[in-house]
Amino acid sequence: MEEEFRDRIATVTEQGKRRWIFAKKPKGRFYNYRTIVGIICYALFFSLPFIHVNGKPLFQFNIPDGQFILFGAIFWPQDFFIFGLAMVAFMLFVIVFTMAFGRLFCGWICPQTIFMEMLFRRIEYWIEGDAPTQKLLAKMPWNGEKIRKKTLKHVIFFALSVVIANTFLAYIIGVHELKAIVTAPPSEHPGGFTAMIIFSAVFYSVFAFFREQVCTVVCPYGRLQGVLLDKNSVVVAYDYLRGEPRGKYKKRVKEAEPAPLGDCIDCMQCVHVCPTGIDIRNGTQLECINCTACIDACDFMMEKTGRPKGLIRYASADGIASGKPLRFTGRMRVYSAALAVLTIAITVMLATRAPLSGAIIRTPGMLYQERGADSVSNLYRIKLVNKTNRDMQLTLRPQSGTIVPVGQPVIHLRPGAQGEGTFFLVLPRTAIRQRKTKLGVEVWEGERRITEKGTTFLGPVQ
């Protein structure tokens, strides 16, 4: 296979100007599978903000208030360490997943790809026609037909962008706050209304104008694949051993070839359907999002010309070179196991998160107090954070000794709020064996034990 080295991306001309991509409408089994995946993703994206559990949304990322809700569990700024660990695990997940399976995420479940290819581009096909018709329309002078089609397309694009932006905002501020912004005059919610306009404009600009440039210029994931992929990574690949040398199909039929040609008939269909404008036959490229459109196009042409499918397919560079079919290798098993362990670890970490966080601190600078001839007390301060979505009335019970509260005996905590209390812990002298004694104080909600906090008790040495 002849190697071609490029000094620019496929969407830029030699003069440095943008080359607009008119991708041919794909069709085939992979496109049908991606359509099903896209419908599932749409259903999840547009429904999750409206699903509530115990009066709280199932998912919400309230960045202004520092409140995150995942599957009904509330996470506050005090849980930042969990998110820190989760982000580290997520980065490891991305690295391992890419090393094993390439850019499978980009082609199948990336929001940019799903909205652009499965929604906005389909609307474009419906209004402006397939790629050749779109090219003619673009070169056509501004007459009634062009104005009508372009206006209709951009009005629908902007309307969809507003819907997407509002749904995105619902994940941040909640559906109730969003409803208040939408139904009230803009003057009552200037900040929310401004955010809505900005998000709508950003989404409209991305899907109407910036399009594939997000994947080739902005998204860092495409740049990472250059250092994460190796010869064993699964990618959408062209079988150059089987396809080269190329030759036109008609030429093969009418003329006797001095040497047999490969299966590639140089029809360029794989290039015409590519949403980023690359030629997959030149090898793995940073613009390739593994969308499988070229696989469907090539399989269709192979079927029409009586050749076996799979000239372009999911494969690894090593698999193409050795001629071996794609299989679940030991390397992929190890990586998949690592992905499973990371997923389980994060799930367990989130599921076992305590409903309360806080600490019991002995008042600094104070010694113990003698209470009569047979008891000793220490003064403590307890601080607790309620991580649940309900009010909590908490009482303290020591593992040993007696608690004498200073002020209210019950600590009241609102959802996500912090509460504190002061109390004396009284121990009999007979229970003190050393200067500092470790002990625990249990936190109870009614008759239900919530958690236990450890502290130390300072007393006289017997």
Secondary structure, DSSP 8 states (H G I E B T S, - for coil): ------SS-TTB-TTS-B---------SHHHHHHHHHHHHHHHHHHHGGG-EETTEESEEEETTTTEEEETTEEE-GGGHHHHHHHHHHHHHHHHHHHHHHTTHHHHHT-HHHHHIIIIIHHHHHHHH-SHHHHHHHHHS-S-HHHHHHHHHHHHHHHHHHHHHHHHHHHHHH-HHHHHHHHHS-GGGSHHHHHHHHHHHHHHHHIIIIITTHIIIII-HHHHHHHHH--TTS-EEEE-HHHH-S---HHHHHHS--SS---S-----HHHHT-TT---GGG---TT-----HHHHHHHHHHHHTT--S-SEEEE-HHHHHHT------HHHHHHHHHHHHHHHHHHHHHHT--SEEEEEEE-TT---EEETTTEEEEEEEEEEEE-SSS-EEEEEEESSSEEEEES-SSEEE-TT-EEEEEEEEEEEGGG--SSEEEEEEEEEETTEEEEEEEEEEE----
